[in-house]
Amino acid sequence: MSQNRTRALDAALRLLGTQGLHALTHGKVDSAAGLPRGSTSNHFRTRAALVRGVVERLEERDRELWAGLYDASLAGPEHMADAAIGFVTAATTTDRVLTVARYTLAMEGAHNPEVRASLARGSELIHGWTSRALADLGAADPDAASRTLMAYADGLIMRGITRPEITEPRERVLRVIRSCLS
């Protein structure tokens, strides 16, 4: 990915996460990224193309985050719980703006099938990682276990964004993961 393209997408994510969907214009992205006027439009001709690019960048950031948190060679429910807590914590603190951007896009996806489909691909990517990790830990039904754990994490993330003073104890996260394994 070219440096200007990445700068534009990161700026678009910041705009979405701090100002909402109405801020996602080519001109505002150029300005926020410190790029010459027309740069974003050179990479993304339409707003729909820009949204697709933003969702792809979210997927890339998710891969980077998960790779830094989960090491399959350290398999065990405790490690999975620590990785899940790390993911939720990052999503609600250091990557809060990205999470708000994702929720902004999710609301747009409720009315826009193209956005919904793009976000679904990212969700399936995370589901695949989680399913494989749970299979490695011995889950009887890794697909169902992954969907359960993802729904739980989604709830924790939403609560962390809207009620940051409430945190989930590690033991409760570990209990959910153990439940997913049985």
FIMAR-874150 format. One record per residue: residue number from 1; x, y, z of N, C-alpha, C, O, CB in turn; residue in one letter. Coordinates in nm, 3 decimals. Each point is the difference from the previous one (the first is absolute). Glycine has a CB too. Example, Ala and Ser with C-alpha at 12.3 -4.5 7.8 and 13.67 -1.06 7.14 Angstrom:
<rs>
R   k  n.east n.north    n.up ca.east ca.north   ca.up  c.east c.north    c.up  o.east o.north    o.up cb.east cb.north   cb.up r
R   1   1.319  -0.569   0.780  -0.089    0.119   0.000   0.090   0.120   0.000   0.104  -0.002   0.066  -0.293   -0.115   0.059 a
R   2   0.154   0.222  -0.197   0.082    0.119   0.006  -0.077   0.109   0.073   0.051   0.111   0.017   0.067   -0.174  -0.232 s
</rs>
This chain:
<rs>
R   k  n.east n.north    n.up ca.east ca.north   ca.up  c.east c.north    c.up  o.east o.north    o.up cb.east cb.north   cb.up r
R   1   0.086  -0.117   0.000  -0.086    0.117   0.000   0.090   0.123   0.000   0.094   0.009   0.079  -0.282   -0.132   0.044 m
R   2   0.160   0.218  -0.211   0.083    0.120  -0.007  -0.016   0.082   0.127  -0.101  -0.007   0.069   0.078    0.011  -0.319 s
R   3   0.127   0.073   0.280   0.000    0.081   0.122  -0.115   0.101   0.000  -0.066   0.017   0.103   0.314   -0.045  -0.088 q
R   4  -0.274   0.094  -0.128  -0.110    0.098  -0.005  -0.136  -0.066   0.016  -0.090   0.054   0.063   0.231    0.090  -0.211 n
R   5  -0.155  -0.262   0.090  -0.127   -0.074   0.013  -0.024  -0.035   0.146  -0.110   0.018   0.052   0.135   -0.112  -0.286 r
R   6   0.079   0.043   0.300  -0.012   -0.035   0.142  -0.030   0.124   0.083  -0.085  -0.005   0.090   0.244   -0.187  -0.123 t
R   7  -0.090   0.302   0.005  -0.028    0.124   0.074  -0.144   0.044  -0.018  -0.064   0.044   0.095   0.303    0.024  -0.123 r
R   8  -0.288  -0.079  -0.094  -0.139    0.039  -0.027  -0.097  -0.089   0.077  -0.096   0.050   0.060   0.162    0.031  -0.288 a
R   9  -0.043  -0.211   0.227  -0.090   -0.092   0.069   0.005   0.019   0.152  -0.104  -0.004   0.066   0.133   -0.159  -0.253 l
R  10   0.089   0.184   0.240   0.010    0.025   0.144  -0.069   0.131   0.038  -0.064   0.009   0.104   0.281   -0.137  -0.098 d
R  11  -0.204   0.228  -0.091  -0.069    0.127   0.025  -0.151  -0.018  -0.010  -0.076   0.057   0.078   0.274    0.070  -0.168 a
R  12  -0.242  -0.208  -0.007  -0.144   -0.027  -0.015  -0.053  -0.070   0.125  -0.109   0.032   0.047   0.135   -0.049  -0.298 a
R  13   0.050  -0.077   0.305  -0.042   -0.068   0.123  -0.009   0.099   0.117  -0.095  -0.005   0.078   0.202   -0.207  -0.161 l
R  14  -0.009   0.300   0.094  -0.005    0.101   0.107  -0.122   0.090  -0.016  -0.067   0.032   0.099   0.318   -0.036  -0.083 r
R  15  -0.281   0.045  -0.138  -0.118    0.084  -0.024  -0.127  -0.073   0.039  -0.086   0.055   0.068   0.207    0.061  -0.255 l
R  16  -0.134  -0.241   0.143  -0.119   -0.078   0.034  -0.014  -0.017   0.151  -0.110   0.010   0.054   0.129   -0.131  -0.272 l
R  17   0.092   0.096   0.284  -0.003   -0.026   0.143  -0.011   0.122   0.087  -0.029  -0.011   0.119   0.161   -0.184  -0.168 g
R  18  -0.111   0.312  -0.007  -0.008    0.123   0.080  -0.110   0.095  -0.044  -0.048   0.080   0.079   0.289   -0.104  -0.040 t
R  19  -0.280   0.014  -0.168  -0.099    0.095  -0.051  -0.122  -0.065  -0.064  -0.100   0.067  -0.026   0.286    0.088  -0.009 q
R  20  -0.178  -0.285   0.010  -0.115   -0.069  -0.057   0.006  -0.013  -0.151   0.093   0.048  -0.065  -0.224    0.036   0.255 g
R  21   0.030  -0.149  -0.243  -0.005   -0.033  -0.142  -0.004   0.122  -0.091   0.056  -0.002  -0.110  -0.173   -0.206   0.174 l
R  22   0.053   0.315  -0.018  -0.009    0.120  -0.084   0.138   0.060  -0.029   0.015   0.075  -0.097  -0.242   -0.030   0.194 h
R  23   0.326  -0.077  -0.016   0.135    0.054  -0.019   0.080  -0.075  -0.105   0.109   0.042  -0.039  -0.113    0.031   0.275 a
R  24  -0.049  -0.185  -0.283   0.073   -0.082  -0.096  -0.019   0.053  -0.142  -0.083  -0.050  -0.076   0.057   -0.150   0.227 l
R  25   0.104   0.301  -0.185   0.004    0.052  -0.136   0.145  -0.003  -0.046   0.092   0.002   0.081  -0.297    0.146  -0.044 t
R  26   0.224  -0.152  -0.167   0.135   -0.003  -0.054   0.081   0.122   0.046   0.115  -0.013   0.040  -0.199   -0.114  -0.239 h
R  27   0.022   0.244   0.194   0.069    0.123   0.038   0.039   0.002   0.147   0.111   0.041   0.035  -0.237    0.077  -0.213 g
R  28   0.035  -0.162   0.264   0.030   -0.001   0.144   0.109  -0.103   0.031   0.083   0.022   0.088  -0.319    0.050  -0.038 k
R  29   0.235  -0.183  -0.121   0.104   -0.101   0.021   0.135   0.056  -0.044   0.099  -0.015   0.071  -0.267   -0.172  -0.105 v
R  30   0.172   0.251  -0.083   0.126    0.063  -0.045   0.053   0.095   0.105   0.118  -0.004   0.035  -0.193   -0.016  -0.273 d
R  31  -0.012   0.105   0.289   0.040    0.099   0.099   0.050  -0.067   0.129   0.105   0.036   0.052  -0.272    0.126  -0.150 s
R  32   0.091  -0.259   0.148   0.037   -0.067   0.124   0.129  -0.080  -0.013   0.075  -0.015   0.097  -0.316    0.003  -0.039 a
R  33   0.268  -0.038  -0.179   0.121   -0.080  -0.024   0.120   0.087  -0.035   0.112  -0.049  -0.007  -0.257   -0.138  -0.070 a
R  34   0.121   0.318   0.056   0.109    0.088  -0.041   0.046  -0.029  -0.142   0.118   0.014  -0.033  -0.047    0.003   0.270 g
R  35  -0.165  -0.060  -0.321   0.031   -0.033  -0.139  -0.049   0.111  -0.093  -0.093   0.073   0.034   0.077   -0.319   0.019 l
R  36   0.078   0.259  -0.169  -0.049    0.098  -0.098  -0.143  -0.031  -0.042  -0.040  -0.116  -0.006   0.274    0.150  -0.075 p
R  37  -0.309   0.070   0.054  -0.140   -0.015  -0.043  -0.008  -0.094  -0.121   0.076   0.013  -0.095  -0.130    0.219   0.181 r
R  38  -0.038  -0.327  -0.079  -0.020   -0.095  -0.109   0.075  -0.132   0.020  -0.021  -0.095  -0.076  -0.010    0.289  -0.072 g
R  39   0.117  -0.201   0.250   0.077   -0.123   0.021  -0.089  -0.119   0.035   0.017  -0.108  -0.056   0.174    0.248   0.133 s
R  40  -0.285  -0.121   0.013  -0.088   -0.110   0.040  -0.082  -0.047  -0.119  -0.019  -0.119  -0.020   0.009    0.208   0.255 t
R  41  -0.038   0.005  -0.312  -0.080   -0.034  -0.117   0.082  -0.074  -0.106  -0.057  -0.076  -0.079  -0.085    0.276   0.125 s
R  42   0.273  -0.180  -0.049   0.084   -0.077  -0.093   0.003  -0.147   0.037   0.010  -0.086  -0.088   0.131    0.289   0.050 n
R  43  -0.151  -0.233   0.165   0.002   -0.139   0.045  -0.140  -0.061   0.007  -0.019  -0.119  -0.022   0.226    0.170   0.151 h
R  44  -0.305   0.033  -0.097  -0.138   -0.046   0.019  -0.092   0.094  -0.077  -0.036   0.106   0.050   0.089   -0.205   0.179 f
R  45  -0.091   0.061  -0.348  -0.076    0.088  -0.089  -0.136   0.039   0.054  -0.049   0.110  -0.024   0.168   -0.215  -0.164 r
R  46  -0.181   0.013   0.260  -0.136    0.025   0.051   0.000  -0.012   0.152   0.094  -0.052   0.060  -0.196   -0.035  -0.276 t
R  47  -0.003   0.137   0.275  -0.015   -0.014   0.145  -0.011  -0.147   0.038   0.054  -0.042   0.103  -0.167    0.268  -0.090 r
R  48   0.044  -0.304  -0.095  -0.014   -0.144   0.026   0.138  -0.067   0.000   0.026  -0.087   0.083  -0.256    0.088  -0.188 a
R  49   0.316   0.037   0.012   0.135   -0.056  -0.004   0.079   0.041   0.124   0.077  -0.079   0.054  -0.082    0.085  -0.306 a
R  50  -0.015   0.117   0.298   0.066    0.046   0.122  -0.048  -0.080   0.120   0.081  -0.040   0.084  -0.059    0.271  -0.182 l
R  51  -0.150  -0.256   0.107  -0.054   -0.080   0.111   0.058  -0.141  -0.005   0.039  -0.054   0.104  -0.253    0.191  -0.104 v
R  52   0.220  -0.197  -0.118   0.059   -0.135  -0.012   0.146   0.002   0.047   0.044  -0.090   0.071  -0.198    0.037  -0.265 r
R  53   0.227   0.155   0.153   0.139    0.013   0.043   0.013   0.014   0.151   0.090  -0.058   0.061  -0.039    0.163  -0.279 g
R  54  -0.141  -0.028   0.279   0.001    0.018   0.145  -0.025  -0.133   0.070   0.067  -0.032   0.098  -0.148    0.270  -0.126 v
R  55  -0.015  -0.314  -0.021  -0.030   -0.130   0.062   0.120  -0.094  -0.015   0.033  -0.073   0.093  -0.280    0.104  -0.143 v
R  56   0.312  -0.029  -0.065   0.119   -0.083  -0.020   0.111   0.041   0.096   0.072  -0.085   0.053  -0.134    0.053  -0.294 e
R  57   0.076   0.162   0.264   0.102    0.049   0.094  -0.035  -0.044   0.143   0.090  -0.034   0.077  -0.044    0.233  -0.228 r
R  58  -0.174  -0.199   0.185  -0.041   -0.051   0.131   0.041  -0.147   0.016   0.049  -0.040   0.105  -0.243    0.203  -0.102 l
R  59   0.172  -0.242  -0.108   0.039   -0.141   0.003   0.150  -0.013   0.023   0.045  -0.082   0.079  -0.236    0.024  -0.233 e
R  60   0.267   0.139   0.083   0.146   -0.003   0.013   0.042   0.036   0.142   0.087  -0.066   0.058  -0.064    0.127  -0.300 e
R  61  -0.084   0.041   0.298   0.031    0.039   0.138  -0.038  -0.110   0.098   0.071  -0.024   0.098  -0.105    0.266  -0.160 r
R  62  -0.080  -0.309   0.038  -0.042   -0.111   0.086   0.103  -0.113  -0.005   0.035  -0.056   0.104  -0.277    0.116  -0.143 d
R  63   0.290  -0.093  -0.081   0.102   -0.105  -0.013   0.125   0.036   0.079   0.056  -0.084   0.070  -0.146    0.025  -0.298 r
R  64   0.133   0.184   0.216   0.118    0.045   0.073  -0.021  -0.011   0.151   0.087  -0.048   0.072  -0.031    0.204  -0.260 e
R  65  -0.172  -0.113   0.234  -0.029   -0.004   0.143  -0.003  -0.144   0.050   0.064  -0.033   0.100  -0.194    0.246  -0.120 l
R  66   0.055  -0.300  -0.049  -0.014   -0.138   0.044   0.135  -0.071  -0.003   0.030  -0.077   0.091  -0.267    0.073  -0.176 w
R  67   0.318   0.028  -0.017   0.131   -0.064  -0.010   0.089   0.040   0.118   0.082  -0.080   0.046  -0.102    0.077  -0.296 a
R  68   0.004   0.124   0.298   0.078    0.045   0.114  -0.052  -0.052   0.134   0.071   0.006   0.100  -0.017    0.195  -0.231 g
R  69  -0.176  -0.252   0.133  -0.061   -0.044   0.126  -0.004  -0.151   0.016   0.008  -0.051   0.113  -0.143    0.255  -0.119 l
R  70   0.123  -0.278  -0.105  -0.022   -0.143   0.012   0.111  -0.077  -0.069   0.029   0.022  -0.118  -0.275    0.016   0.127 y
R  71   0.307  -0.126   0.064   0.105   -0.086  -0.050  -0.049  -0.144   0.014  -0.011  -0.052   0.112   0.196    0.219  -0.050 d
R  72  -0.215  -0.232  -0.174  -0.058   -0.135   0.003   0.091  -0.099   0.072  -0.048  -0.102   0.050  -0.071    0.153  -0.264 a
R  73   0.248  -0.025   0.218   0.091   -0.093   0.068  -0.018   0.004   0.152   0.048  -0.089   0.071   0.116    0.118  -0.259 s
R  74  -0.234   0.073   0.239  -0.026    0.011   0.143  -0.143  -0.041   0.032  -0.062   0.053   0.093   0.231    0.132  -0.077 l
R  75  -0.220  -0.280  -0.093  -0.140   -0.039   0.010  -0.041  -0.038   0.142   0.075  -0.063   0.075  -0.062   -0.015  -0.310 a
R  76  -0.132   0.119   0.269  -0.061   -0.031   0.128  -0.109   0.101   0.026   0.007   0.113  -0.048   0.207   -0.213   0.137 g
R  77  -0.316   0.061  -0.014  -0.111    0.092   0.026   0.046   0.131   0.066  -0.055   0.106  -0.028  -0.095   -0.304   0.051 p
R  78   0.251   0.190   0.063   0.048    0.121   0.068   0.061   0.098  -0.101  -0.025   0.121   0.007   0.068   -0.256   0.202 e
R  79   0.036   0.082  -0.302   0.061    0.087  -0.102  -0.108   0.059  -0.090   0.006   0.118  -0.037   0.206   -0.257   0.042 h
R  80  -0.312   0.057  -0.040  -0.111    0.049  -0.083  -0.074   0.110   0.075  -0.038   0.101  -0.060   0.015   -0.327  -0.053 m
R  81   0.001   0.209   0.242  -0.068    0.104   0.079   0.082   0.128   0.002  -0.054   0.109  -0.016  -0.053   -0.287   0.159 a
R  82   0.238   0.166  -0.124   0.085    0.119   0.000  -0.003   0.071  -0.135  -0.003   0.122  -0.006   0.151   -0.232   0.177 d
R  83  -0.147   0.031  -0.280  -0.007    0.060  -0.134  -0.134   0.069  -0.022  -0.006   0.110  -0.054   0.164   -0.286  -0.032 a
R  84  -0.267   0.110   0.129  -0.133    0.060  -0.016  -0.010   0.130   0.081  -0.052   0.100  -0.049  -0.049   -0.330   0.013 a
R  85   0.151   0.227   0.160  -0.002    0.120   0.082   0.086   0.109  -0.063  -0.037   0.117   0.000   0.001   -0.257   0.206 i
R  86   0.150   0.101  -0.260   0.087    0.097  -0.068  -0.069   0.063  -0.120   0.012   0.120  -0.024   0.185   -0.250   0.100 g
R  87  -0.269   0.047  -0.153  -0.071    0.050  -0.117  -0.109   0.099   0.042  -0.012   0.108  -0.057   0.059   -0.324  -0.066 f
R  88  -0.126   0.177   0.224  -0.108    0.088   0.049   0.059   0.128   0.057  -0.052   0.109  -0.025  -0.093   -0.310   0.075 v
R  89   0.252   0.188   0.027   0.062    0.119   0.060   0.052   0.094  -0.108  -0.024   0.121   0.008   0.087   -0.256   0.193 t
R  90   0.006   0.082  -0.300   0.050    0.085  -0.108  -0.116   0.066  -0.075   0.006   0.118  -0.033   0.197   -0.266   0.011 a
R  91  -0.307   0.070  -0.005  -0.116    0.053  -0.074  -0.070   0.113   0.074  -0.064   0.085  -0.062   0.035   -0.309  -0.040 a
R  92   0.041   0.226   0.234  -0.072    0.101   0.078   0.091   0.109   0.056  -0.048   0.094   0.064  -0.116   -0.270  -0.006 t
R  93   0.294   0.164  -0.082   0.093    0.103   0.050   0.086   0.053  -0.115  -0.037   0.097  -0.065   0.041   -0.207   0.293 t
R  94   0.109   0.047  -0.252   0.094    0.051  -0.100  -0.059   0.003  -0.141   0.034   0.087  -0.080   0.151   -0.173   0.222 t
R  95  -0.272  -0.009  -0.173  -0.063   -0.006  -0.133  -0.148   0.040   0.004  -0.078  -0.039  -0.087   0.240   -0.142   0.025 d
R  96  -0.198   0.258   0.162  -0.140    0.042   0.017  -0.055   0.070  -0.125  -0.113  -0.026  -0.041   0.156    0.050   0.287 r
R  97   0.036   0.063  -0.305  -0.044    0.072  -0.119  -0.031  -0.099  -0.113  -0.098   0.017  -0.073   0.237    0.184   0.141 v
R  98  -0.056  -0.304  -0.083  -0.027   -0.103  -0.103  -0.129  -0.075   0.030  -0.077  -0.031  -0.091   0.324    0.007   0.053 l
R  99  -0.270  -0.004   0.164  -0.122   -0.071   0.038  -0.123   0.085  -0.028  -0.099  -0.051  -0.053   0.227   -0.073   0.230 t
R 100  -0.122   0.251  -0.143  -0.113    0.089  -0.030  -0.019   0.011  -0.151  -0.114   0.005  -0.048   0.156    0.126   0.261 v
R 101   0.067  -0.128  -0.288  -0.011    0.001  -0.147  -0.070  -0.127  -0.049  -0.085   0.006  -0.089   0.296    0.133   0.072 a
R 102  -0.175  -0.253   0.075  -0.063   -0.127  -0.040  -0.150   0.003   0.030  -0.081  -0.043  -0.082   0.298   -0.079   0.126 r
R 103  -0.254   0.172   0.075  -0.141    0.009   0.035  -0.074   0.098  -0.091  -0.115  -0.022  -0.036   0.173   -0.034   0.274 y
R 104   0.009   0.163  -0.274  -0.060    0.097  -0.093  -0.028  -0.069  -0.134  -0.108   0.015  -0.057   0.230    0.176   0.170 t
R 105  -0.025  -0.267  -0.160  -0.020   -0.074  -0.126  -0.107  -0.108   0.016  -0.076  -0.025  -0.094   0.314    0.069   0.033 l
R 106  -0.244  -0.107   0.177  -0.103   -0.103   0.023  -0.139   0.060  -0.011  -0.090  -0.061  -0.057   0.248   -0.065   0.206 a
R 107  -0.176   0.245  -0.095  -0.131    0.066  -0.009  -0.031   0.036  -0.145  -0.115  -0.011  -0.044   0.142    0.103   0.277 m
R 108   0.074  -0.051  -0.307  -0.019    0.027  -0.144  -0.036  -0.131  -0.071  -0.082  -0.001  -0.091   0.246    0.195   0.099 e
R 109  -0.102  -0.304   0.034  -0.027   -0.130  -0.060  -0.143  -0.047   0.021  -0.049  -0.083  -0.076   0.287    0.028   0.110 g
R 110  -0.305   0.106   0.069  -0.139   -0.035   0.022  -0.088   0.046  -0.117  -0.107  -0.056  -0.023   0.144    0.071   0.272 a
R 111   0.009   0.087  -0.321  -0.076    0.055  -0.112   0.068  -0.020  -0.135  -0.060   0.021  -0.105  -0.032    0.146   0.262 h
R 112   0.219  -0.207  -0.153   0.078   -0.010  -0.122   0.058  -0.141  -0.012   0.094  -0.035   0.071  -0.038    0.283  -0.061 n
R 113  -0.112  -0.330  -0.100   0.044   -0.140  -0.012   0.148  -0.015  -0.036   0.063  -0.097   0.041  -0.295    0.041  -0.109 p
R 114   0.287   0.151  -0.007   0.142   -0.010  -0.038   0.090   0.017   0.123   0.097  -0.074   0.017  -0.153    0.164  -0.247 e
R 115   0.023   0.006   0.314   0.077    0.021   0.123  -0.017  -0.121   0.091   0.097  -0.048   0.059  -0.125    0.299  -0.077 v
R 116  -0.094  -0.300   0.030  -0.027   -0.117   0.083   0.082  -0.119  -0.048   0.056  -0.073   0.081  -0.290    0.158  -0.034 r
R 117   0.242  -0.105  -0.178   0.076   -0.113  -0.055   0.150   0.017   0.027   0.068  -0.097   0.033  -0.243    0.067  -0.211 a
R 118   0.225   0.151   0.165   0.142    0.025   0.029   0.032  -0.029   0.146   0.100  -0.064   0.030  -0.095    0.239  -0.211 s
R 119  -0.090  -0.129   0.271   0.022   -0.024   0.143  -0.014  -0.149   0.032   0.071  -0.050   0.087  -0.157    0.281  -0.036 l
R 120  -0.002  -0.299  -0.118  -0.019   -0.144   0.024   0.128  -0.077  -0.034   0.034  -0.096   0.068  -0.281    0.119  -0.116 a
R 121   0.317   0.019  -0.057   0.126   -0.067  -0.034   0.101   0.015   0.114   0.068  -0.096   0.034  -0.110    0.140  -0.279 r
R 122   0.050   0.073   0.303   0.091    0.021   0.112  -0.040  -0.081   0.121   0.084  -0.056   0.070  -0.040    0.283  -0.154 g
R 123  -0.172  -0.233   0.108  -0.051   -0.079   0.113   0.031  -0.148  -0.020   0.037  -0.069   0.094  -0.220    0.238  -0.057 s
R 124   0.168  -0.217  -0.159   0.030   -0.140  -0.029   0.149  -0.030   0.015   0.038  -0.111   0.036  -0.234    0.104  -0.192 e
R 125   0.280   0.105   0.128   0.143   -0.016   0.020   0.029  -0.022   0.148   0.073  -0.093   0.036  -0.025    0.238  -0.237 l
R 126  -0.104  -0.062   0.287   0.019   -0.013   0.144  -0.061  -0.132   0.048   0.059  -0.070   0.084  -0.061    0.321  -0.056 i
R 127  -0.115  -0.285  -0.081  -0.063   -0.128   0.036   0.093  -0.117  -0.035   0.013  -0.095   0.077  -0.243    0.196  -0.114 h
R 128   0.293  -0.094  -0.079   0.092   -0.106  -0.041   0.117  -0.016   0.096   0.036  -0.111   0.037  -0.101    0.154  -0.272 g
R 129   0.126   0.070   0.275   0.111   -0.008   0.095  -0.047  -0.062   0.131   0.063  -0.091   0.053   0.044    0.294  -0.157 w
R 130  -0.218  -0.152   0.154  -0.051   -0.046   0.129  -0.038  -0.147  -0.007   0.028  -0.076   0.093  -0.111    0.307  -0.043 t
R 131   0.018  -0.271  -0.158  -0.041   -0.139  -0.017   0.122  -0.093  -0.002  -0.001  -0.105   0.064  -0.202    0.182  -0.192 s
R 132   0.307  -0.037   0.054   0.122   -0.084  -0.005   0.065  -0.009   0.138   0.044  -0.107   0.042  -0.009    0.174  -0.282 r
R 133  -0.029   0.046   0.311   0.060    0.000   0.134  -0.079  -0.091   0.094   0.059  -0.076   0.077   0.027    0.310  -0.115 a
R 134  -0.217  -0.224   0.033  -0.084   -0.084   0.086   0.009  -0.147  -0.040  -0.005  -0.088   0.087  -0.149    0.282  -0.053 l
R 135   0.166  -0.222  -0.163   0.018   -0.139  -0.046   0.131  -0.054   0.055   0.007  -0.114   0.047  -0.140    0.159  -0.258 a
R 136   0.238   0.036   0.206   0.130   -0.042   0.054  -0.008  -0.028   0.150   0.076  -0.082   0.053   0.037    0.216  -0.230 d
R 137  -0.205  -0.066   0.244  -0.016   -0.020   0.145  -0.095  -0.116   0.031  -0.023  -0.032   0.116   0.066    0.275  -0.082 l
R 138  -0.099  -0.305  -0.140  -0.083   -0.118   0.020  -0.150   0.024   0.002  -0.075  -0.086   0.047   0.263   -0.001   0.077 g
R 139  -0.235   0.201  -0.174  -0.144    0.027  -0.003  -0.071  -0.107  -0.083   0.044  -0.034  -0.109  -0.001    0.282   0.135 a
R 140  -0.153  -0.300   0.027  -0.079   -0.101  -0.070  -0.062   0.058  -0.127  -0.006  -0.068  -0.102  -0.041   -0.046   0.320 a
R 141   0.001   0.238  -0.211  -0.060    0.068  -0.115   0.064   0.138  -0.011  -0.057   0.099   0.048  -0.165   -0.227  -0.023 d
R 142   0.340   0.136  -0.087   0.074    0.126  -0.004  -0.077   0.114  -0.067   0.015   0.116   0.039   0.191   -0.251  -0.045 p
R 143  -0.289   0.103  -0.093  -0.078    0.103  -0.069  -0.098   0.067   0.096  -0.004   0.122   0.011   0.027   -0.249  -0.226 d
R 144  -0.102   0.045   0.285  -0.097    0.054   0.096   0.071   0.067   0.117  -0.045   0.104   0.048  -0.119   -0.282  -0.113 a
R 145   0.273   0.120   0.111   0.076    0.058   0.111   0.055   0.137  -0.038  -0.001   0.093   0.080   0.060   -0.324   0.001 a
R 146  -0.010   0.242  -0.203   0.053    0.127  -0.047  -0.109   0.106  -0.006   0.021   0.114   0.044   0.152   -0.237  -0.176 s
R 147  -0.288   0.087   0.080  -0.110    0.098  -0.009  -0.044   0.046   0.140  -0.032   0.117   0.021  -0.043   -0.224  -0.237 r
R 148   0.074   0.013   0.311  -0.036    0.035   0.138   0.102   0.095   0.059  -0.035   0.103   0.057  -0.079   -0.325  -0.029 t
R 149   0.241   0.188  -0.042   0.106    0.084   0.057   0.003   0.137  -0.067   0.022   0.101   0.067   0.112   -0.307  -0.016 l
R 150  -0.156   0.210  -0.181  -0.003    0.129  -0.071  -0.117   0.086   0.047   0.015   0.121   0.017   0.093   -0.229  -0.216 m
R 151  -0.223   0.047   0.220  -0.116    0.076   0.048   0.028   0.056   0.139  -0.035   0.114   0.030  -0.119   -0.259  -0.166 a
R 152   0.216   0.065   0.220   0.037    0.044   0.135   0.099   0.118  -0.008  -0.018   0.102   0.066  -0.018   -0.338   0.024 y
R 153   0.139   0.220  -0.173   0.100    0.108  -0.016  -0.065   0.126  -0.057   0.032   0.110   0.043   0.148   -0.282  -0.078 a
R 154  -0.270   0.155  -0.062  -0.072    0.117  -0.056  -0.074   0.074   0.110   0.001   0.123   0.005  -0.026   -0.241  -0.225 d
R 155  -0.040   0.043   0.307  -0.072    0.063   0.112   0.095   0.072   0.094  -0.030   0.111   0.045  -0.143   -0.288  -0.061 g
R 156   0.287   0.115   0.046   0.098    0.065   0.086   0.055   0.127  -0.064   0.023   0.100   0.068   0.036   -0.324   0.028 l
R 157  -0.037   0.219  -0.226   0.052    0.118  -0.071  -0.103   0.111   0.000   0.033   0.115   0.027   0.110   -0.263  -0.172 i
R 158  -0.267   0.114   0.114  -0.105    0.104  -0.001  -0.013   0.062   0.139  -0.011   0.122   0.013  -0.112   -0.244  -0.197 m
R 159   0.124   0.039   0.286  -0.010    0.053   0.136   0.123   0.083   0.034  -0.012   0.103   0.066  -0.128   -0.301   0.002 r
R 160   0.257   0.155  -0.113   0.123    0.075   0.026   0.002   0.136  -0.067   0.061   0.094   0.050   0.055   -0.310  -0.028 g
R 161  -0.183   0.227  -0.136  -0.008    0.128  -0.070  -0.102   0.091   0.068   0.023   0.120   0.015   0.041   -0.232  -0.232 i
R 162  -0.176   0.055   0.257  -0.107    0.083   0.055   0.006   0.015   0.152  -0.051   0.098   0.054  -0.088   -0.171  -0.244 t
R 163   0.203  -0.023   0.258   0.011    0.004   0.147   0.140  -0.043   0.042   0.017  -0.107   0.059  -0.265    0.058  -0.034 r
R 164   0.349   0.129  -0.054   0.139   -0.042   0.023   0.035  -0.027   0.146   0.102  -0.063   0.028  -0.045    0.195  -0.226 p
R 165  -0.139  -0.088   0.290   0.030   -0.022   0.142  -0.027  -0.145   0.043   0.041  -0.040   0.108  -0.097    0.280  -0.065 e
R 166  -0.013  -0.318  -0.127  -0.031   -0.139   0.033   0.096  -0.091  -0.077   0.010   0.010  -0.122  -0.256    0.047   0.165 i
R 167   0.315  -0.144   0.028   0.089   -0.095  -0.066  -0.041  -0.142   0.038  -0.059  -0.023   0.106   0.247    0.190  -0.106 t
R 168  -0.156  -0.259  -0.086  -0.034   -0.141   0.021   0.116  -0.069   0.070   0.114   0.008  -0.047  -0.264   -0.010  -0.158 e
R 169   0.125  -0.066   0.316   0.109   -0.071   0.068   0.056  -0.112  -0.088  -0.075  -0.066  -0.072  -0.029    0.120   0.294 p
R 170   0.235  -0.075  -0.215   0.066   -0.104  -0.079  -0.064  -0.137   0.025  -0.017  -0.077  -0.094   0.231    0.208   0.102 r
R 171  -0.248  -0.160   0.115  -0.058   -0.131   0.033  -0.131  -0.023  -0.077  -0.028  -0.113  -0.041   0.134    0.126   0.270 e
R 172  -0.184   0.091  -0.248  -0.126   -0.015  -0.074   0.029  -0.027  -0.148  -0.067  -0.082  -0.062  -0.049    0.237   0.226 r
R 173   0.215  -0.087  -0.220   0.038   -0.024  -0.140   0.050  -0.143  -0.014  -0.037  -0.070  -0.095   0.097    0.314   0.062 v
R 174   0.023  -0.288   0.126   0.051   -0.136  -0.003  -0.113  -0.102   0.012   0.004  -0.105  -0.065   0.210    0.186   0.166 l
R 175  -0.313  -0.052  -0.020  -0.116   -0.089   0.015  -0.076  -0.012  -0.134  -0.042  -0.109  -0.038   0.022    0.173   0.284 r
R 176   0.004   0.046  -0.316  -0.069   -0.003  -0.130   0.082  -0.083  -0.099  -0.056  -0.082  -0.074  -0.049    0.309   0.118 v
R 177   0.235  -0.207  -0.046   0.084   -0.078  -0.093  -0.005  -0.148   0.034  -0.012  -0.083  -0.090   0.163    0.280   0.060 i
R 178  -0.144  -0.231   0.155  -0.010   -0.141   0.039  -0.136  -0.059  -0.039  -0.009  -0.115  -0.043   0.168    0.158   0.234 r
R 179  -0.262   0.038  -0.177  -0.133   -0.043  -0.041  -0.005  -0.025  -0.149  -0.064  -0.095  -0.045  -0.036    0.224   0.234 s
R 180   0.166  -0.046  -0.266   0.004   -0.016  -0.146   0.076  -0.128  -0.040  -0.025  -0.058  -0.105   0.015    0.309   0.080 c
R 181   0.102  -0.292   0.110   0.078   -0.120  -0.030  -0.075  -0.129   0.032   0.031  -0.106  -0.055   0.175    0.238   0.099 l
R 182  -0.305  -0.124   0.046  -0.069   -0.123   0.041  -0.121  -0.030  -0.086  -0.068  -0.099   0.021   0.145    0.138   0.210 s
</rs>
